[in-house]
């Protein structure tokens, strides 16, 4: 099927087995899993595929700290390890690149007590960060393993070098997913189609041109999913999620693309292919314009130049801002609505979407098909859990 004509793009498409609403990273992965399972599916987006928060710049794939291990941390670990193989399979099928590299991460330690904590994390990583014969490490070093990348003064008490962290080029990964789906046999893509309403009990979704019937609907429209879910969940007390603005910048610099990501206190410095380095990101709960950039981003770029001297004179080639979906309990929001089981949520990834989306989407698609999944979703990720949290907040 591949890409539909745009718009209306839905001629003759009055009913579908699986309707996927939202063409960001979550929705695209859901469509990939539907194609692999041979399910007739329609993926629609009000704009272009991946144009929202998924089409940003950063692409950092950062693991949780290895201490206080939990089902959530295990799920993320397994997802980060498996993503490498998922991307490789799609790259082999399409001939495209996602700009993926397990480059590792540097975390400077400016105070002695932080080194002591980091040494404890190193032991935790040895216990938990392994997959079969493969092991990942949380090294605590006196100095960075690469010279002329991170300012030595930033790590007066040492440097953590984490070998699990990776990065991906967000827009390249989106192109890879769309490229795979453009040749799909079972999945159809349609851009520029706005969903005005979803009635899960009648199994219909209304667009300006027509009504689409479905057996199951996966709602993966980022922060725009929350008002729809709120409307289906009356009396729960608080909104199920909110948009959070993020800002990032892309710099042009003569640096090695294999260099590790640098992270400290919310500042990410992410080397990419082609001499590009992404810097981010802000987390703004209050904002006037979701698409504008301002002094908050300027401050991040200034901090990045100080942290990585190689960026001191690097040209800023792009400034970006967008809205990320933050669920009420912060974790991703996945699963059938308890009162409307034909509707499955797939949203709320906030800062972890790119590392988890492939696994979250597989859970959502298999739940929609009543097809068992080989791994379990953490209970805290379930839509029902978020509804319960919202019902206890005022």
BALOBA-1460 file (C-alpha; in Angstrom, 3 decimals):
// residues 394
<rec num="1" residu="x" x="0.000" y="0.000" z="0.000"/>
<rec num="2" residu="x" x="2.553" y="2.594" z="1.133"/>
<rec num="3" residu="x" x="1.718" y="6.277" z="0.928"/>
<rec num="4" residu="x" x="-1.797" y="7.403" z="0.067"/>
<rec num="5" residu="x" x="-2.660" y="10.345" z="-2.141"/>
<rec num="6" residu="x" x="-2.800" y="13.620" z="-0.176"/>
<rec num="7" residu="x" x="-5.355" y="14.991" z="0.578"/>
<rec num="8" residu="x" x="-8.014" y="13.634" z="0.861"/>
<rec num="9" residu="x" x="-6.047" y="10.423" z="0.444"/>
<rec num="10" residu="x" x="-8.830" y="8.294" z="1.873"/>
<rec num="11" residu="x" x="-10.994" y="7.639" z="-1.178"/>
<rec num="12" residu="x" x="-12.456" y="4.167" z="-0.815"/>
<rec num="13" residu="x" x="-11.026" y="3.868" z="2.683"/>
<rec num="14" residu="x" x="-14.216" y="3.670" z="4.748"/>
<rec num="15" residu="x" x="-13.026" y="1.009" z="7.193"/>
<rec num="16" residu="x" x="-9.723" y="-0.398" z="8.355"/>
<rec num="17" residu="x" x="-8.553" y="-3.100" z="10.741"/>
<rec num="18" residu="x" x="-6.194" y="-0.790" z="12.627"/>
<rec num="19" residu="x" x="-6.290" y="3.007" z="12.569"/>
<rec num="20" residu="x" x="-3.153" y="4.751" z="13.858"/>
<rec num="21" residu="x" x="-3.615" y="8.441" z="14.625"/>
<rec num="22" residu="x" x="-0.395" y="10.451" z="14.722"/>
<rec num="23" residu="x" x="2.689" y="10.073" z="12.551"/>
<rec num="24" residu="x" x="5.435" y="10.841" z="15.047"/>
<rec num="25" residu="x" x="8.028" y="8.351" z="16.249"/>
<rec num="26" residu="x" x="5.437" y="6.321" z="18.196"/>
<rec num="27" residu="x" x="2.904" y="6.086" z="15.373"/>
<rec num="28" residu="x" x="5.519" y="5.236" z="12.751"/>
<rec num="29" residu="x" x="6.893" y="2.376" z="14.859"/>
<rec num="30" residu="x" x="3.322" y="1.144" z="15.404"/>
<rec num="31" residu="x" x="2.838" y="1.099" z="11.636"/>
<rec num="32" residu="x" x="6.099" y="-0.843" z="11.205"/>
<rec num="33" residu="x" x="4.907" y="-3.507" z="13.648"/>
<rec num="34" residu="x" x="1.510" y="-3.659" z="11.934"/>
<rec num="35" residu="x" x="3.236" y="-4.240" z="8.607"/>
<rec num="36" residu="x" x="5.430" y="-6.978" z="10.062"/>
<rec num="37" residu="x" x="2.343" y="-8.706" z="11.490"/>
<rec num="38" residu="x" x="0.456" y="-8.432" z="8.212"/>
<rec num="39" residu="x" x="-2.308" y="-6.196" z="9.574"/>
<rec num="40" residu="x" x="-4.277" y="-3.854" z="7.344"/>
<rec num="41" residu="x" x="-3.588" y="-0.450" z="8.890"/>
<rec num="42" residu="x" x="-3.971" y="3.218" z="8.085"/>
<rec num="43" residu="x" x="-1.581" y="5.765" z="9.638"/>
<rec num="44" residu="x" x="-2.840" y="9.333" z="9.403"/>
<rec num="45" residu="x" x="-1.376" y="12.641" z="10.510"/>
<rec num="46" residu="x" x="-2.769" y="16.152" z="10.421"/>
<rec num="47" residu="x" x="0.500" y="17.418" z="8.964"/>
<rec num="48" residu="x" x="3.604" y="15.666" z="7.671"/>
<rec num="49" residu="x" x="4.920" y="12.477" z="9.194"/>
<rec num="50" residu="x" x="7.309" y="13.325" z="12.019"/>
<rec num="51" residu="x" x="6.850" y="17.080" z="11.840"/>
<rec num="52" residu="x" x="6.108" y="17.540" z="15.570"/>
<rec num="53" residu="x" x="8.389" y="16.997" z="18.540"/>
<rec num="54" residu="x" x="9.756" y="13.838" z="16.901"/>
<rec num="55" residu="x" x="11.406" y="15.973" z="14.226"/>
<rec num="56" residu="x" x="13.811" y="17.654" z="16.616"/>
<rec num="57" residu="x" x="17.605" y="17.710" z="16.737"/>
<rec num="58" residu="x" x="18.952" y="15.990" z="19.843"/>
<rec num="59" residu="x" x="18.594" y="12.205" z="19.497"/>
<rec num="60" residu="x" x="20.333" y="11.305" z="22.775"/>
<rec num="61" residu="x" x="19.547" y="7.729" z="23.916"/>
<rec num="62" residu="x" x="20.349" y="7.892" z="27.614"/>
<rec num="63" residu="x" x="19.832" y="5.057" z="30.122"/>
<rec num="64" residu="x" x="18.492" y="5.568" z="33.609"/>
<rec num="65" residu="x" x="20.991" y="5.437" z="36.456"/>
<rec num="66" residu="x" x="21.843" y="1.778" z="37.172"/>
<rec num="67" residu="x" x="20.968" y="1.982" z="40.895"/>
<rec num="68" residu="x" x="17.617" y="1.105" z="42.548"/>
<rec num="69" residu="x" x="16.819" y="-1.351" z="39.772"/>
<rec num="70" residu="x" x="13.163" y="-1.746" z="38.785"/>
<rec num="71" residu="x" x="10.948" y="-3.177" z="36.069"/>
<rec num="72" residu="x" x="10.933" y="0.262" z="34.445"/>
<rec num="73" residu="x" x="14.729" y="0.418" z="34.300"/>
<rec num="74" residu="x" x="14.902" y="-3.156" z="32.988"/>
<rec num="75" residu="x" x="12.373" y="-2.318" z="30.267"/>
<rec num="76" residu="x" x="14.392" y="0.716" z="29.207"/>
<rec num="77" residu="x" x="17.654" y="-1.246" z="29.240"/>
<rec num="78" residu="x" x="16.199" y="-3.991" z="27.045"/>
<rec num="79" residu="x" x="14.734" y="-1.394" z="24.690"/>
<rec num="80" residu="x" x="18.015" y="0.503" z="24.316"/>
<rec num="81" residu="x" x="19.884" y="-2.720" z="23.557"/>
<rec num="82" residu="x" x="17.293" y="-4.000" z="21.073"/>
<rec num="83" residu="x" x="16.978" y="-0.670" z="19.237"/>
<rec num="84" residu="x" x="20.386" y="-1.159" z="17.667"/>
<rec num="85" residu="x" x="19.205" y="-4.364" z="15.973"/>
<rec num="86" residu="x" x="15.821" y="-2.905" z="15.008"/>
<rec num="87" residu="x" x="17.474" y="0.012" z="13.237"/>
<rec num="88" residu="x" x="20.004" y="-2.238" z="11.515"/>
<rec num="89" residu="x" x="17.185" y="-4.387" z="10.104"/>
<rec num="90" residu="x" x="15.359" y="-1.350" z="8.696"/>
<rec num="91" residu="x" x="18.580" y="0.076" z="7.269"/>
<rec num="92" residu="x" x="19.247" y="-3.227" z="5.506"/>
<rec num="93" residu="x" x="15.716" y="-3.268" z="4.085"/>
<rec num="94" residu="x" x="15.769" y="0.329" z="2.819"/>
<rec num="95" residu="x" x="19.387" y="1.295" z="2.183"/>
<rec num="96" residu="x" x="18.863" y="4.379" z="4.375"/>
<rec num="97" residu="x" x="20.742" y="5.403" z="7.524"/>
<rec num="98" residu="x" x="19.327" y="6.495" z="10.890"/>
<rec num="99" residu="x" x="22.602" y="8.051" z="12.055"/>
<rec num="100" residu="x" x="22.747" y="5.596" z="14.961"/>
<rec num="101" residu="x" x="25.920" y="5.055" z="17.004"/>
<rec num="102" residu="x" x="26.532" y="3.610" z="20.476"/>
<rec num="103" residu="x" x="28.972" y="6.374" z="21.243"/>
<rec num="104" residu="x" x="28.704" y="6.342" z="25.042"/>
<rec num="105" residu="x" x="28.257" y="9.254" z="27.413"/>
<rec num="106" residu="x" x="30.532" y="11.457" z="29.501"/>
<rec num="107" residu="x" x="29.291" y="12.886" z="32.803"/>
<rec num="108" residu="x" x="31.711" y="15.277" z="34.554"/>
<rec num="109" residu="x" x="31.972" y="15.038" z="38.332"/>
<rec num="110" residu="x" x="32.703" y="18.509" z="39.772"/>
<rec num="111" residu="x" x="32.515" y="17.536" z="43.487"/>
<rec num="112" residu="x" x="34.144" y="14.733" z="45.529"/>
<rec num="113" residu="x" x="30.837" y="13.386" z="46.869"/>
<rec num="114" residu="x" x="29.609" y="12.905" z="43.280"/>
<rec num="115" residu="x" x="32.581" y="10.633" z="42.580"/>
<rec num="116" residu="x" x="31.670" y="8.495" z="45.596"/>
<rec num="117" residu="x" x="28.091" y="8.167" z="44.299"/>
<rec num="118" residu="x" x="29.372" y="7.362" z="40.812"/>
<rec num="119" residu="x" x="31.576" y="4.557" z="42.134"/>
<rec num="120" residu="x" x="28.471" y="2.995" z="43.667"/>
<rec num="121" residu="x" x="26.691" y="3.289" z="40.326"/>
<rec num="122" residu="x" x="29.623" y="1.526" z="38.684"/>
<rec num="123" residu="x" x="28.978" y="-1.547" z="40.824"/>
<rec num="124" residu="x" x="25.246" y="-1.325" z="40.074"/>
<rec num="125" residu="x" x="25.980" y="-1.303" z="36.340"/>
<rec num="126" residu="x" x="28.127" y="-4.419" z="36.641"/>
<rec num="127" residu="x" x="25.139" y="-6.125" z="38.272"/>
<rec num="128" residu="x" x="22.367" y="-4.956" z="35.933"/>
<rec num="129" residu="x" x="23.797" y="-3.784" z="32.601"/>
<rec num="130" residu="x" x="24.239" y="-7.080" z="30.804"/>
<rec num="131" residu="x" x="22.388" y="-8.801" z="27.981"/>
<rec num="132" residu="x" x="23.514" y="-12.344" z="27.297"/>
<rec num="133" residu="x" x="27.247" y="-12.211" z="26.742"/>
<rec num="134" residu="x" x="27.120" y="-8.472" z="26.181"/>
<rec num="135" residu="x" x="28.000" y="-6.154" z="29.061"/>
<rec num="136" residu="x" x="27.921" y="-2.389" z="29.398"/>
<rec num="137" residu="x" x="29.858" y="-0.352" z="31.915"/>
<rec num="138" residu="x" x="29.765" y="2.783" z="34.046"/>
<rec num="139" residu="x" x="33.457" y="3.632" z="34.251"/>
<rec num="140" residu="x" x="34.626" y="6.215" z="36.787"/>
<rec num="141" residu="x" x="37.805" y="7.774" z="35.420"/>
<rec num="142" residu="x" x="40.232" y="10.464" z="36.532"/>
<rec num="143" residu="x" x="40.026" y="12.101" z="33.100"/>
<rec num="144" residu="x" x="37.995" y="11.785" z="29.908"/>
<rec num="145" residu="x" x="39.019" y="8.945" z="27.565"/>
<rec num="146" residu="x" x="39.136" y="11.423" z="24.681"/>
<rec num="147" residu="x" x="41.232" y="14.581" z="24.735"/>
<rec num="148" residu="x" x="40.123" y="18.018" z="23.542"/>
<rec num="149" residu="x" x="36.401" y="17.271" z="23.822"/>
<rec num="150" residu="x" x="35.251" y="18.037" z="27.361"/>
<rec num="151" residu="x" x="36.764" y="20.827" z="29.456"/>
<rec num="152" residu="x" x="38.971" y="19.096" z="32.109"/>
<rec num="153" residu="x" x="37.937" y="21.715" z="34.681"/>
<rec num="154" residu="x" x="34.336" y="20.486" z="34.469"/>
<rec num="155" residu="x" x="35.332" y="17.185" z="36.068"/>
<rec num="156" residu="x" x="37.563" y="18.152" z="38.967"/>
<rec num="157" residu="x" x="36.605" y="14.910" z="40.743"/>
<rec num="158" residu="x" x="36.660" y="12.738" z="37.650"/>
<rec num="159" residu="x" x="34.529" y="11.691" z="34.699"/>
<rec num="160" residu="x" x="31.936" y="8.977" z="34.238"/>
<rec num="161" residu="x" x="32.144" y="7.157" z="30.895"/>
<rec num="162" residu="x" x="28.976" y="5.128" z="30.317"/>
<rec num="163" residu="x" x="29.200" y="2.623" z="27.425"/>
<rec num="164" residu="x" x="25.441" y="1.939" z="27.137"/>
<rec num="165" residu="x" x="24.367" y="5.378" z="25.928"/>
<rec num="166" residu="x" x="23.905" y="5.995" z="22.216"/>
<rec num="167" residu="x" x="22.564" y="8.568" z="19.802"/>
<rec num="168" residu="x" x="20.442" y="8.651" z="16.677"/>
<rec num="169" residu="x" x="19.670" y="11.423" z="14.190"/>
<rec num="170" residu="x" x="15.948" y="12.035" z="14.802"/>
<rec num="171" residu="x" x="15.020" y="13.151" z="11.298"/>
<rec num="172" residu="x" x="17.101" y="10.425" z="9.697"/>
<rec num="173" residu="x" x="15.323" y="7.793" z="11.809"/>
<rec num="174" residu="x" x="11.953" y="9.228" z="10.808"/>
<rec num="175" residu="x" x="12.968" y="9.082" z="7.127"/>
<rec num="176" residu="x" x="14.064" y="5.488" z="7.646"/>
<rec num="177" residu="x" x="10.699" y="4.499" z="9.123"/>
<rec num="178" residu="x" x="8.749" y="6.328" z="6.414"/>
<rec num="179" residu="x" x="11.000" y="4.802" z="3.749"/>
<rec num="180" residu="x" x="10.184" y="1.324" z="5.026"/>
<rec num="181" residu="x" x="6.455" y="2.089" z="5.142"/>
<rec num="182" residu="x" x="6.412" y="3.650" z="1.680"/>
<rec num="183" residu="x" x="6.990" y="0.120" z="0.354"/>
<rec num="184" residu="x" x="4.563" y="-1.513" z="2.783"/>
<rec num="185" residu="x" x="2.144" y="-4.213" z="1.662"/>
<rec num="186" residu="x" x="-0.428" y="-3.835" z="4.430"/>
<rec num="187" residu="x" x="0.022" y="-0.309" z="5.815"/>
<rec num="188" residu="x" x="-1.115" y="2.905" z="4.193"/>
<rec num="189" residu="x" x="0.125" y="6.400" z="5.099"/>
<rec num="190" residu="x" x="-1.924" y="9.562" z="4.716"/>
<rec num="191" residu="x" x="-0.719" y="13.068" z="5.549"/>
<rec num="192" residu="x" x="-2.702" y="16.275" z="5.934"/>
<rec num="193" residu="x" x="-5.755" y="14.487" z="7.375"/>
<rec num="194" residu="x" x="-7.092" y="15.961" z="10.596"/>
<rec num="195" residu="x" x="-9.042" y="13.810" z="13.021"/>
<rec num="196" residu="x" x="-11.885" y="15.916" z="14.431"/>
<rec num="197" residu="x" x="-13.198" y="13.307" z="16.853"/>
<rec num="198" residu="x" x="-12.905" y="9.637" z="17.802"/>
<rec num="199" residu="x" x="-15.851" y="7.557" z="19.005"/>
<rec num="200" residu="x" x="-14.312" y="4.305" z="20.259"/>
<rec num="201" residu="x" x="-17.680" y="2.811" z="21.198"/>
<rec num="202" residu="x" x="-18.944" y="3.164" z="17.634"/>
<rec num="203" residu="x" x="-15.435" y="2.438" z="16.319"/>
<rec num="204" residu="x" x="-15.343" y="5.544" z="14.121"/>
<rec num="205" residu="x" x="-13.070" y="8.524" z="13.601"/>
<rec num="206" residu="x" x="-14.348" y="11.676" z="11.895"/>
<rec num="207" residu="x" x="-12.280" y="13.752" z="9.450"/>
<rec num="208" residu="x" x="-13.486" y="16.839" z="7.548"/>
<rec num="209" residu="x" x="-14.094" y="14.658" z="4.459"/>
<rec num="210" residu="x" x="-15.428" y="11.388" z="5.812"/>
<rec num="211" residu="x" x="-15.836" y="8.969" z="8.698"/>
<rec num="212" residu="x" x="-13.365" y="6.107" z="9.058"/>
<rec num="213" residu="x" x="-14.406" y="2.881" z="10.714"/>
<rec num="214" residu="x" x="-11.915" y="0.723" z="12.558"/>
<rec num="215" residu="x" x="-11.682" y="-2.422" z="14.625"/>
<rec num="216" residu="x" x="-9.077" y="-0.856" z="16.907"/>
<rec num="217" residu="x" x="-7.549" y="2.627" z="17.047"/>
<rec num="218" residu="x" x="-4.077" y="3.489" z="18.365"/>
<rec num="219" residu="x" x="-3.883" y="7.107" z="19.506"/>
<rec num="220" residu="x" x="-0.292" y="8.300" z="19.117"/>
<rec num="221" residu="x" x="-0.764" y="12.011" z="18.455"/>
<rec num="222" residu="x" x="1.735" y="13.258" z="21.039"/>
<rec num="223" residu="x" x="0.434" y="15.943" z="23.382"/>
<rec num="224" residu="x" x="-2.707" y="16.240" z="21.212"/>
<rec num="225" residu="x" x="-3.681" y="12.792" z="22.507"/>
<rec num="226" residu="x" x="-4.300" y="14.107" z="26.015"/>
<rec num="227" residu="x" x="-7.446" y="16.202" z="25.352"/>
<rec num="228" residu="x" x="-9.002" y="13.275" z="23.480"/>
<rec num="229" residu="x" x="-8.272" y="10.919" z="26.358"/>
<rec num="230" residu="x" x="-9.484" y="13.485" z="28.887"/>
<rec num="231" residu="x" x="-12.788" y="13.705" z="27.011"/>
<rec num="232" residu="x" x="-13.206" y="9.945" z="27.301"/>
<rec num="233" residu="x" x="-12.329" y="9.922" z="31.005"/>
<rec num="234" residu="x" x="-14.728" y="12.296" z="32.770"/>
<rec num="235" residu="x" x="-14.316" y="13.014" z="36.447"/>
<rec num="236" residu="x" x="-10.682" y="11.912" z="36.762"/>
<rec num="237" residu="x" x="-9.649" y="15.165" z="38.446"/>
<rec num="238" residu="x" x="-6.569" y="16.347" z="36.540"/>
<rec num="239" residu="x" x="-5.540" y="16.369" z="32.870"/>
<rec num="240" residu="x" x="-3.849" y="13.141" z="31.833"/>
<rec num="241" residu="x" x="-0.949" y="15.048" z="30.353"/>
<rec num="242" residu="x" x="0.439" y="18.394" z="29.257"/>
<rec num="243" residu="x" x="2.725" y="19.698" z="26.505"/>
<rec num="244" residu="x" x="6.209" y="20.733" z="27.605"/>
<rec num="245" residu="x" x="8.214" y="23.033" z="25.372"/>
<rec num="246" residu="x" x="11.758" y="22.079" z="24.477"/>
<rec num="247" residu="x" x="14.414" y="24.080" z="22.652"/>
<rec num="248" residu="x" x="17.572" y="22.814" z="20.960"/>
<rec num="249" residu="x" x="20.242" y="24.003" z="18.547"/>
<rec num="250" residu="x" x="22.405" y="22.453" z="15.854"/>
<rec num="251" residu="x" x="26.016" y="23.591" z="15.540"/>
<rec num="252" residu="x" x="28.513" y="23.037" z="12.736"/>
<rec num="253" residu="x" x="31.903" y="22.003" z="14.113"/>
<rec num="254" residu="x" x="34.950" y="20.034" z="13.022"/>
<rec num="255" residu="x" x="34.534" y="17.232" z="15.567"/>
<rec num="256" residu="x" x="34.645" y="13.438" z="15.308"/>
<rec num="257" residu="x" x="31.147" y="11.950" z="14.992"/>
<rec num="258" residu="x" x="32.266" y="9.035" z="17.183"/>
<rec num="259" residu="x" x="32.795" y="11.253" z="20.237"/>
<rec num="260" residu="x" x="30.639" y="10.466" z="23.286"/>
<rec num="261" residu="x" x="27.591" y="12.459" z="24.247"/>
<rec num="262" residu="x" x="28.257" y="14.922" z="27.077"/>
<rec num="263" residu="x" x="25.619" y="15.281" z="29.785"/>
<rec num="264" residu="x" x="25.474" y="17.434" z="32.912"/>
<rec num="265" residu="x" x="22.551" y="19.016" z="34.784"/>
<rec num="266" residu="x" x="20.121" y="18.881" z="31.879"/>
<rec num="267" residu="x" x="22.663" y="19.956" z="29.240"/>
<rec num="268" residu="x" x="23.127" y="17.506" z="26.365"/>
<rec num="269" residu="x" x="25.888" y="17.843" z="23.752"/>
<rec num="270" residu="x" x="25.380" y="15.235" z="21.020"/>
<rec num="271" residu="x" x="27.838" y="14.750" z="18.121"/>
<rec num="272" residu="x" x="26.242" y="13.614" z="14.856"/>
<rec num="273" residu="x" x="27.523" y="12.691" z="11.424"/>
<rec num="274" residu="x" x="28.689" y="15.402" z="9.029"/>
<rec num="275" residu="x" x="30.343" y="17.651" z="11.592"/>
<rec num="276" residu="x" x="27.084" y="18.512" z="13.324"/>
<rec num="277" residu="x" x="26.570" y="18.763" z="17.089"/>
<rec num="278" residu="x" x="23.144" y="19.067" z="18.720"/>
<rec num="279" residu="x" x="22.742" y="21.002" z="21.971"/>
<rec num="280" residu="x" x="19.667" y="20.873" z="24.199"/>
<rec num="281" residu="x" x="17.313" y="20.966" z="25.772"/>
<rec num="282" residu="x" x="14.975" y="23.113" z="27.800"/>
<rec num="283" residu="x" x="11.872" y="21.857" z="29.636"/>
<rec num="284" residu="x" x="9.339" y="24.685" z="29.831"/>
<rec num="285" residu="x" x="5.940" y="24.206" z="31.401"/>
<rec num="286" residu="x" x="4.979" y="27.813" z="30.691"/>
<rec num="287" residu="x" x="5.487" y="29.457" z="27.332"/>
<rec num="288" residu="x" x="3.877" y="32.010" z="25.034"/>
<rec num="289" residu="x" x="4.922" y="30.591" z="21.677"/>
<rec num="290" residu="x" x="5.615" y="26.841" z="21.320"/>
<rec num="291" residu="x" x="7.655" y="27.321" z="18.129"/>
<rec num="292" residu="x" x="9.889" y="30.253" z="19.112"/>
<rec num="293" residu="x" x="13.432" y="30.119" z="20.492"/>
<rec num="294" residu="x" x="14.804" y="32.619" z="22.972"/>
<rec num="295" residu="x" x="17.423" y="33.359" z="25.624"/>
<rec num="296" residu="x" x="16.859" y="29.988" z="27.289"/>
<rec num="297" residu="x" x="18.386" y="28.354" z="24.225"/>
<rec num="298" residu="x" x="21.137" y="30.973" z="24.066"/>
<rec num="299" residu="x" x="22.083" y="30.031" z="27.625"/>
<rec num="300" residu="x" x="22.313" y="26.337" z="26.673"/>
<rec num="301" residu="x" x="24.565" y="27.113" z="23.709"/>
<rec num="302" residu="x" x="26.790" y="29.268" z="25.919"/>
<rec num="303" residu="x" x="27.032" y="26.455" z="28.481"/>
<rec num="304" residu="x" x="27.846" y="23.948" z="25.714"/>
<rec num="305" residu="x" x="30.649" y="26.134" z="24.368"/>
<rec num="306" residu="x" x="32.168" y="26.293" z="27.857"/>
<rec num="307" residu="x" x="31.786" y="22.549" z="28.442"/>
<rec num="308" residu="x" x="33.179" y="21.538" z="25.024"/>
<rec num="309" residu="x" x="35.877" y="24.010" z="23.894"/>
<rec num="310" residu="x" x="35.761" y="22.618" z="20.347"/>
<rec num="311" residu="x" x="32.378" y="24.352" z="20.024"/>
<rec num="312" residu="x" x="33.686" y="27.781" z="21.070"/>
<rec num="313" residu="x" x="33.420" y="29.253" z="17.583"/>
<rec num="314" residu="x" x="30.990" y="26.764" z="16.051"/>
<rec num="315" residu="x" x="28.272" y="28.266" z="13.884"/>
<rec num="316" residu="x" x="24.671" y="27.739" z="14.979"/>
<rec num="317" residu="x" x="23.022" y="26.414" z="11.805"/>
<rec num="318" residu="x" x="19.555" y="25.716" z="13.221"/>
<rec num="319" residu="x" x="17.455" y="26.663" z="16.238"/>
<rec num="320" residu="x" x="14.452" y="24.467" z="17.046"/>
<rec num="321" residu="x" x="11.517" y="24.443" z="19.432"/>
<rec num="322" residu="x" x="8.613" y="22.035" z="19.843"/>
<rec num="323" residu="x" x="6.148" y="20.516" z="22.283"/>
<rec num="324" residu="x" x="6.776" y="17.126" z="23.913"/>
<rec num="325" residu="x" x="4.017" y="15.043" z="25.556"/>
<rec num="326" residu="x" x="4.423" y="14.697" z="29.319"/>
<rec num="327" residu="x" x="1.907" y="12.334" z="30.920"/>
<rec num="328" residu="x" x="0.617" y="13.036" z="34.410"/>
<rec num="329" residu="x" x="2.833" y="10.331" z="35.911"/>
<rec num="330" residu="x" x="5.727" y="11.331" z="33.600"/>
<rec num="331" residu="x" x="6.206" y="7.786" z="32.255"/>
<rec num="332" residu="x" x="4.961" y="6.789" z="28.789"/>
<rec num="333" residu="x" x="1.218" y="6.155" z="28.499"/>
<rec num="334" residu="x" x="0.316" y="2.917" z="26.717"/>
<rec num="335" residu="x" x="-2.632" y="0.545" z="26.628"/>
<rec num="336" residu="x" x="-6.352" y="0.167" z="26.092"/>
<rec num="337" residu="x" x="-8.694" y="2.627" z="27.735"/>
<rec num="338" residu="x" x="-10.405" y="0.775" z="30.603"/>
<rec num="339" residu="x" x="-13.855" y="2.092" z="29.596"/>
<rec num="340" residu="x" x="-13.323" y="2.136" z="25.815"/>
<rec num="341" residu="x" x="-11.169" y="-0.894" z="24.949"/>
<rec num="342" residu="x" x="-11.183" y="-0.268" z="21.188"/>
<rec num="343" residu="x" x="-8.954" y="2.763" z="21.826"/>
<rec num="344" residu="x" x="-5.304" y="2.127" z="22.710"/>
<rec num="345" residu="x" x="-3.088" y="4.965" z="23.939"/>
<rec num="346" residu="x" x="0.489" y="5.288" z="22.717"/>
<rec num="347" residu="x" x="1.867" y="8.620" z="23.875"/>
<rec num="348" residu="x" x="3.564" y="10.455" z="26.738"/>
<rec num="349" residu="x" x="7.167" y="9.533" z="25.980"/>
<rec num="350" residu="x" x="8.410" y="13.045" z="26.893"/>
<rec num="351" residu="x" x="12.237" y="12.675" z="26.953"/>
<rec num="352" residu="x" x="12.551" y="8.917" z="26.372"/>
<rec num="353" residu="x" x="10.468" y="8.367" z="23.234"/>
<rec num="354" residu="x" x="13.270" y="7.594" z="20.794"/>
<rec num="355" residu="x" x="14.792" y="4.915" z="23.002"/>
<rec num="356" residu="x" x="11.510" y="3.179" z="23.882"/>
<rec num="357" residu="x" x="9.116" y="3.849" z="20.988"/>
<rec num="358" residu="x" x="9.805" y="0.617" z="19.099"/>
<rec num="359" residu="x" x="8.924" y="-1.512" z="22.135"/>
<rec num="360" residu="x" x="6.020" y="0.618" z="23.338"/>
<rec num="361" residu="x" x="4.539" y="0.489" z="19.847"/>
<rec num="362" residu="x" x="4.869" y="-3.278" z="19.672"/>
<rec num="363" residu="x" x="2.975" y="-3.599" z="22.965"/>
<rec num="364" residu="x" x="0.228" y="-1.292" z="21.672"/>
<rec num="365" residu="x" x="-0.155" y="-3.075" z="18.329"/>
<rec num="366" residu="x" x="-0.204" y="-6.534" z="19.886"/>
<rec num="367" residu="x" x="-2.744" y="-5.394" z="22.477"/>
<rec num="368" residu="x" x="-4.903" y="-4.029" z="19.671"/>
<rec num="369" residu="x" x="-4.731" y="-7.413" z="17.932"/>
<rec num="370" residu="x" x="-5.080" y="-9.410" z="21.160"/>
<rec num="371" residu="x" x="-1.762" y="-10.960" z="20.205"/>
<rec num="372" residu="x" x="0.529" y="-11.743" z="23.191"/>
<rec num="373" residu="x" x="3.802" y="-9.844" z="23.461"/>
<rec num="374" residu="x" x="7.072" y="-11.541" z="24.411"/>
<rec num="375" residu="x" x="7.865" y="-8.883" z="27.025"/>
<rec num="376" residu="x" x="5.834" y="-7.081" z="29.668"/>
<rec num="377" residu="x" x="5.042" y="-3.408" z="29.941"/>
<rec num="378" residu="x" x="5.861" y="-1.865" z="33.355"/>
<rec num="379" residu="x" x="2.625" y="-1.340" z="35.253"/>
<rec num="380" residu="x" x="3.401" y="2.350" z="35.673"/>
<rec num="381" residu="x" x="3.292" y="2.840" z="31.898"/>
<rec num="382" residu="x" x="-0.300" y="1.597" z="31.551"/>
<rec num="383" residu="x" x="-2.986" y="4.125" z="30.641"/>
<rec num="384" residu="x" x="-5.060" y="2.759" z="33.509"/>
<rec num="385" residu="x" x="-2.288" y="3.707" z="35.945"/>
<rec num="386" residu="x" x="-2.188" y="7.283" z="34.662"/>
<rec num="387" residu="x" x="-5.963" y="7.529" z="35.001"/>
<rec num="388" residu="x" x="-5.690" y="6.311" z="38.589"/>
<rec num="389" residu="x" x="-3.006" y="8.924" z="39.345"/>
<rec num="390" residu="x" x="-5.136" y="11.668" z="37.780"/>
<rec num="391" residu="x" x="-8.150" y="10.647" z="39.839"/>
<rec num="392" residu="x" x="-6.204" y="11.282" z="43.068"/>
<rec num="393" residu="x" x="-4.923" y="14.722" z="42.067"/>
<rec num="394" residu="x" x="-6.797" y="17.972" z="42.354"/>
